[in-house]
């Protein structure tokens, strides 16, 4: 199972509406159309990477309140700092468990 399939399946089972994209430019277009409360972005995406999508979401006033979680295998402190500086609300490193993902989403959305 791909990370995308695992993430979307877990969040759908938890009751969230999920829209997926496999490319950064597609993710940005969907964010502009859907205006989600939250976006989970892989840092390594074709087209635009997750960092650039984060910066562009943050620069768009219509998306200013969108919560952003970056998902990545990059674990160095400077990578985490770069993700947070780009505007991420959370930075989750791979491998992560489905429970960690759901807990991060719940925490950011204030569900628990």
Sine and cosine of phi, psi and omega as CSV:
sin_phi,cos_phi,sin_psi,cos_psi,sin_omega,cos_omega
0.00,0.00,0.72,-0.69,0.03,-1.00
-0.96,0.26,0.31,-0.95,0.06,-1.00
-0.85,0.52,-0.68,0.73,0.00,-1.00
-0.86,0.52,-0.71,0.70,0.00,-1.00
-0.91,0.41,-0.66,0.75,0.00,-1.00
-0.90,0.43,-0.73,0.69,-0.03,-1.00
-0.89,0.45,-0.76,0.65,-0.05,-1.00
-0.91,0.41,-0.64,0.77,0.01,-1.00
-0.89,0.45,-0.72,0.70,-0.02,-1.00
-0.88,0.47,-0.70,0.72,-0.03,-1.00
-0.95,0.32,-0.58,0.81,0.07,-1.00
-0.90,0.44,-0.67,0.74,0.03,-1.00
-0.90,0.44,-0.47,0.88,0.02,-1.00
-0.99,0.12,-0.01,1.00,0.08,-1.00
0.99,-0.15,0.15,0.99,0.00,-1.00
-1.00,0.01,0.54,-0.84,0.18,-0.98
-0.99,0.15,0.78,-0.63,-0.09,-1.00
-0.83,-0.55,0.73,-0.68,0.13,-0.99
-0.85,-0.53,0.73,-0.69,-0.08,-1.00
-0.88,-0.48,0.41,-0.91,0.08,-1.00
-0.60,-0.80,0.50,-0.87,0.01,-1.00
-0.96,-0.28,-0.15,0.99,0.00,-1.00
-0.81,-0.59,0.51,-0.86,-0.01,-1.00
-0.89,0.46,-0.66,0.75,0.02,-1.00
-0.90,0.43,-0.59,0.81,0.06,-1.00
-0.93,0.37,-0.65,0.76,0.03,-1.00
-0.88,0.47,-0.67,0.74,0.01,-1.00
-0.90,0.43,-0.69,0.72,0.03,-1.00
-0.88,0.48,-0.69,0.72,0.02,-1.00
-0.90,0.43,-0.65,0.76,0.03,-1.00
-0.87,0.49,-0.66,0.75,0.01,-1.00
-0.92,0.40,-0.56,0.83,0.01,-1.00
-0.98,0.19,-0.74,0.67,-0.15,-0.99
-1.00,0.08,-0.53,0.85,-0.09,-1.00
0.80,0.60,0.90,0.43,-0.06,-1.00
-0.95,0.31,0.38,-0.93,0.13,-0.99
-0.94,0.34,-0.52,0.86,-0.06,-1.00
-0.58,-0.81,0.56,-0.83,0.12,-0.99
-0.80,-0.60,0.75,-0.66,0.12,-0.99
-0.96,-0.27,0.87,-0.49,-0.12,-0.99
-0.84,-0.55,0.76,-0.65,0.15,-0.99
-0.98,0.22,0.69,-0.72,0.01,-1.00
-0.90,0.43,-0.61,0.79,-0.04,-1.00
-1.00,-0.09,1.00,0.04,0.07,-1.00
-0.82,-0.57,0.54,-0.84,0.10,-0.99
-0.95,0.32,0.31,-0.95,-0.04,-1.00
1.00,0.09,-0.99,-0.16,0.14,-0.99
-0.95,-0.33,0.67,-0.74,0.06,-1.00
-0.98,0.19,0.19,-0.98,-0.06,-1.00
-0.87,0.50,-0.54,0.84,0.04,-1.00
-0.91,0.42,-0.70,0.72,-0.01,-1.00
-0.93,0.37,-0.64,0.77,0.06,-1.00
-0.87,0.50,-0.69,0.73,0.03,-1.00
-0.85,0.52,-0.75,0.67,0.01,-1.00
-0.86,0.51,-0.66,0.75,-0.03,-1.00
-0.94,0.33,-0.59,0.80,0.08,-1.00
-0.89,0.45,-0.71,0.70,0.00,-1.00
-0.89,0.45,-0.49,0.87,-0.02,-1.00
-0.99,0.15,-0.19,0.98,-0.04,-1.00
-0.99,-0.11,0.93,-0.38,-0.03,-1.00
-0.83,0.56,-0.52,0.85,0.00,-1.00
-0.94,0.35,-0.30,0.95,-0.03,-1.00
-0.91,-0.42,0.17,0.98,-0.13,-0.99
-0.83,0.56,-0.51,0.86,-0.04,-1.00
-1.00,-0.07,0.07,1.00,0.02,-1.00
-0.93,0.37,0.81,-0.59,0.08,-1.00
-0.97,0.22,0.65,-0.76,-0.04,-1.00
-0.79,-0.61,0.79,-0.61,0.11,-0.99
-0.91,-0.41,0.84,-0.54,0.10,-1.00
-1.00,-0.04,0.75,-0.66,0.04,-1.00
-0.93,-0.36,0.79,-0.61,-0.10,-1.00
-0.31,-0.95,0.35,-0.94,0.13,-0.99
-1.00,0.00,-0.10,0.99,-0.01,-1.00
-0.97,0.22,0.92,-0.39,-0.12,-0.99
-0.92,-0.38,-0.08,1.00,-0.03,-1.00
-0.91,0.41,0.56,-0.83,-0.01,-1.00
-0.81,0.59,-0.61,0.79,0.01,-1.00
-0.92,0.39,-0.48,0.88,0.08,-1.00
-0.94,0.34,-0.69,0.72,0.04,-1.00
-0.88,0.48,-0.71,0.70,0.02,-1.00
-0.86,0.51,-0.67,0.74,0.00,-1.00
-0.90,0.43,-0.64,0.77,0.02,-1.00
-0.91,0.42,-0.69,0.73,0.01,-1.00
-0.93,0.36,-0.61,0.79,0.03,-1.00
-0.92,0.40,-0.50,0.87,0.05,-1.00
-0.94,0.34,-0.33,0.94,0.05,-1.00
0.85,-0.52,0.16,0.99,0.02,-1.00
-0.92,0.38,0.55,-0.83,0.09,-1.00
-1.00,0.00,-0.39,0.92,0.03,-1.00
-0.44,-0.90,0.40,-0.91,-0.06,-1.00
-0.70,-0.71,0.93,-0.36,-0.08,-1.00
-0.92,-0.39,0.85,-0.53,-0.06,-1.00
-1.00,-0.07,0.58,-0.81,0.04,-1.00
-1.00,0.09,0.55,-0.83,-0.07,1.00
-0.98,0.20,0.58,-0.82,0.08,-1.00
-0.78,-0.62,0.42,-0.91,0.00,-1.00
-1.00,0.04,0.40,-0.92,0.09,-1.00
-0.84,0.54,-0.56,0.83,0.02,-1.00
-0.92,0.40,-0.65,0.76,0.04,-1.00
-0.88,0.47,-0.68,0.73,0.01,-1.00
-0.88,0.48,-0.78,0.62,-0.03,-1.00
-0.88,0.47,-0.62,0.78,0.03,-1.00
-0.90,0.43,-0.65,0.76,0.02,-1.00
-0.91,0.42,-0.69,0.73,0.02,-1.00
-0.89,0.45,-0.75,0.66,0.00,-1.00
-0.86,0.52,-0.69,0.72,-0.02,-1.00
-0.88,0.48,-0.73,0.68,-0.02,-1.00
-0.91,0.41,-0.60,0.80,0.00,-1.00
-0.99,0.11,-0.10,1.00,0.04,-1.00
0.96,0.28,0.45,0.89,-0.03,-1.00
-0.98,0.22,-0.46,0.89,-0.06,-1.00
-0.71,-0.71,0.00,0.00,0.00,0.00
